[in-house]
Amino acid sequence: MSRIQVLDQITIDKIAAGEVIERPASVIKELTENAVDAGASAVTVEIREGGISLMRIADNGCGMERDDVRTAFLRHSTSKIRSAEDLFHITSLGFRGEALSSIAAVSRVELLTKTKEDTFGTRYCISGGKEEAFEEAAAPEGTTFLVRQLFYNTPARKKFLKTAMTEAGHVGDLMTRLALSHPEISFRFINNGQVKLHTSGNGNLKDVIYHVYGREAAANLLRADYEKNGIRITGFLGKPVISRGNRNFENYFVGGRYIKNNMVSKGIEDAYKDFTMQHKYPFVVLHIGLDGEHVDVNVHPAKLEVRFNNQQEVYNAVYEAVSTGLHAEELIPHITLDDVPKASAGGAIPQKAEKIPVQEAARRMKELPPPAERDLTYFMAEMKKRVNSYHQQNSSAEVRDRSAVYKPEVQNGRIREAVTYHAKQDVPVKKEPPEKPEQLSLFDEKLLAPQARPEHKIIGQVFDTYWLVEYHNNLYIIDQHAAHERVLYEKTLRGMKTREFTSQMLSPPVVLNLTMAEKELLETHMERFTRIGFEFEEFGTDAYAVRAVPDNLFGIAKKELLTEMLDGLSDEISRNASSDLIDEKIASMSCKAAVKGNMRLSAAEVDTLIGELLTLENPYHCPHGRPTIIAMSKRELEKKFKRIV
């Protein structure tokens, strides 16, 4: 067995760097936080190749005294605390004294710094923990770090870095949160020579939100301002109309520090529960202030996670602050009725929808004749167009190559859950022993078999949503929306595999302004989108113009739909989803084009829809798991009416 010995300082620093420095964004986080602590009013961050080859962090803060420069790069050297007791009253972002030592251990660092009092500044170079230069130099007031060749001396660590675009995306996210946490500081972020973010530093948080998230987000904000039991919460709450598909837009800060905390997140989401749909998450930017003795920030190497010793009070305060803010205004969306154009006297469909203010729409509704006398020409023509154009029947040859998305065991399980079956015998008896309900297989009943179609008896529609079909001794109830969703979903999946699609051009195109992470996500999966009929074109630095969409999405291709699509993909990617799951996620967009409940269809259109179900791998559930068809036997009906007992 080897003898025990003390490691040398360079090895110690490399090991310690692994706890603090994971990627370029880790370096920038430590150095920009030091700039904030130094009283800077302006910070510039520039990176090249995702920060792997170069990072430059420049501030106009107080700078460092020449005698402190060497000391600053020693492990556990800090100006922020003097004893363990100070940890409970921390007001600075940095305090451990590990950052510079860790960064210098795994990169080549050049420092230029100057205080207001000094005539000349100081230039200091250190690589892999070894000093290379220490001299006077001309320098502006403040501090500038140049960090080159990250992990040059630890190639094993370098292999774990992602692509330059991915790493740049992490830096972009970091800069966004720094700007939101300190609106009084002007932040500028430059990636490969292009300015990606530049805030004014005027102290107005709403202005920062506008610069980061755009006009739509800034126009749909509610103010949060709450104080109770020593906890102060301020910031902005996004109206439900700008809810997103993941938690990436939940921004909350404690003492100016961006954190993650399950209790805070739960308080926010619980308050939003009655305002957002399932699987939607709120947009918030909240600053939480409380006494430092209640917060332990020293529980995570990157200081991202914190602990509260009064968790229930924090939860209550967050919940009340968000709930109060959401109830301060009447959140009825103001819309223009441009989705359903008014039919002309001759029944012609206008080419452009008429925009009608809400008040005018209410007045016109009062003047409408009874429903039976209304002109339904437009609605019938529109529905026939959607069914006939978007949902052509597929021959058996088109679906021979069944995908593995619905494995037999999964399909059979879903079939068994579709509807409840009772014995087929129709012989009245005086009394029956208790029956255990069995599961009905629609394949056994052959409702969806081609040879059964002539025997379908379409009875009618109830609640403008559910269609009643009689077949043999069973009554089938079909949810037109769920069934249509399944038809579109599987049609899209087949199109992705066979590359058979029809595109519709958009004029004008839909322009997507993307974050760096969203842009990478789109570019990574671009081929998947083009396989089903999308056409994208670069439109400036961080934007894409959507020139064409699949034909079934033509009428609903709006920015919100495409943003939701990228949010959903972000969730799946974070779970390392398989290729098939990603395809399913993209295909699920087609569900948005499905006919809705409360939309009248003709019997012929429903017959066409049933015909489409015949071609599907799984006609029994919509892509979200809801049943498309349920059934009740004649025997069950007779039992309910006491015709048999």
C-alpha positions, 0 to 999 in steps of 0.5 A: 500500500502506498504511503500517505502524503500531502498533495502539492498545492497545484494538484490541490487547486486542480481538484478544488477547481472541479467543485467550482468550475464546471464550464465557461459559464462558471468562470464568468459567474464568479468573475461577474459576481466579483465585479458586482461586489466591487461596486461596478456600474457597468460590466462587459462580458465577451466570449469566443468559441463559447468561452473555451478559447477566450473570456473577457470580463471587464468592470469599472469597479474599485479595482485591486491594490497592487499588494493584494493581487498575488494574495487574491489568487491564493486559495481561501483568500477573500475580502468578504468575510473574516470569521464563520459568524460572518456567513450568517450576515453575507451581503456580497455574492462571493465570499469563499475566496475559491474563485480566482485560485480555481480558475487560475489552476485550469486556464491561462489568466491575465489580470489588469486592474487599477484603483482610483488612487493609483497612477498606474495599474497592475498586470498579472499573468498566471497559468496552471497556478504558476505565476508568469508575469507581475508588472506595472501597466496602463489600465483603466479604473476597474478590473479586466480578466482575460481567461484563455484556454479553459482546461488546457492542462486538464484534457479529461475535463475539457472532453466533458464540455459541450459544443461552443453554441451550447456553452455560449447558451449557458453564458447567455442564460447567466447574463440574463439572470445577472441583468434581472438580479441587478437592474442598476448595473449595465450589463453587456454580453458579446459572443463572437463579436456580436452584442447579444445583450446590453442593458441600460443600468437605469434601475428599472426592472421592467426595462430589463425584462423588455431588453431580455424577453421582448415587447410581448412579455413586458406588455403582460406584466403584473406588479408584485409588492408584498411585505410581511414578517420581515420578508419583502417580495418585489418584482413582476408576474407574467399574466397567464397568456405568457405562461411557458412550457417549462420552468426556465422562466421562473426567475427569483433572487434572494439578496440579489443572488439567482437561486433554485429552491423547491419551496419558493418554486412551489409557492409560485406555482401553487398561486398560479394553479387556478390561472394556468393549464396543466403542464404550463409554468409561470413567467416571474421575476421576483426579488426576495429580501429577508434577514441573512440569518434565515438564509444559508447560501453555503450549501452548494459549490456554485451557491445556486441552492440555498436553505431557509430556516423558516421555510413555511414562512417563505412559502406563505410569503411567496404564495401570498405575494403572487396570489395578491398580484394575480388578483389585483387585476381582472385577467380577462383577455382582450381579444378581437374576433378575427377567428370566425369571419362573418358570412355574407348574405350569399353565403360566401366566405370573406377572405379576410377576417373582420376584427371586432372589439369585444363591446361591438361583438356583444352588441351584435350577438344580441341582434342575431336571430335564433340559432335555427335561422342563422346562416351556417354556410360558412361553418359547414364549408369550413369544416368540410374543407378541413376534413376533406383537405387535411385528412385524406384516407390512407390506403392499407399500403401506406401504413404497412410500415408500422412504427415501433412507437406503439408496441403491441403490449402498450397498444393492447393495454390502451385498448383494454382501457378504452371502453367497458364491456358487458356480456353480449347475450341479450336474454332477459332473466329474472335475476343475475349474480353480480357481474365483474365488468370486462374490458371491451376490445374494439377489434373484437367488436370490429367497429373500426374494421373496413367491412363493418363500415356499411353497418355503422348507424350514425345516430347524431351528435350531442353537445356539438362534441360527441357523436353517437354510433350504433353498431350491432348491440353497442352504442359508441360515443366518439369524441370528435376532438380526441379522435381528430387529434389522433388522426392528425398525430399519426398522420404527421408521424407517418409523414416524418418517416415517409417524407410525404407532406404538403406545405403551405406558404405563410405570407407574411412569414412568422418571425421567431426571436430566439434565445441562444438556447432556443436557437441551438434547439431549433437548429439541432432538430431542423431536419425533423421539422423540414421532414413534415413541411416546415421551412425556416430561413435565418432572419438576423442574428438570433431570429428565424422566419417561418416561411412554410408550415405543414398544411394542417397547421396553416390556419393556426401557425402563430408565434405562440404555437411555435414557441410552445413547440420549442419549450416542449422540446427543451423539456424532452432534451433535458431528459435525454429523450430518444429520437422517437420521443422527440419525433412524437413531441413534434408530431403532437403539434398537429393536434392543435389543428384538430376540430374542437368540441362545440363545432358542428360536423355533418354525418358525412364528415364524421363518417370520413373521420371514422374512416381515418381511424381505420388506418391508425396504429392506436385509434383508441386514445388521443396523443394525450391519453384521453379516450377517443371512443367509449361504448355502452352495450344494449344490455347495459342500457336495458339494465339501467332502464330496469328492463332486465334485473 
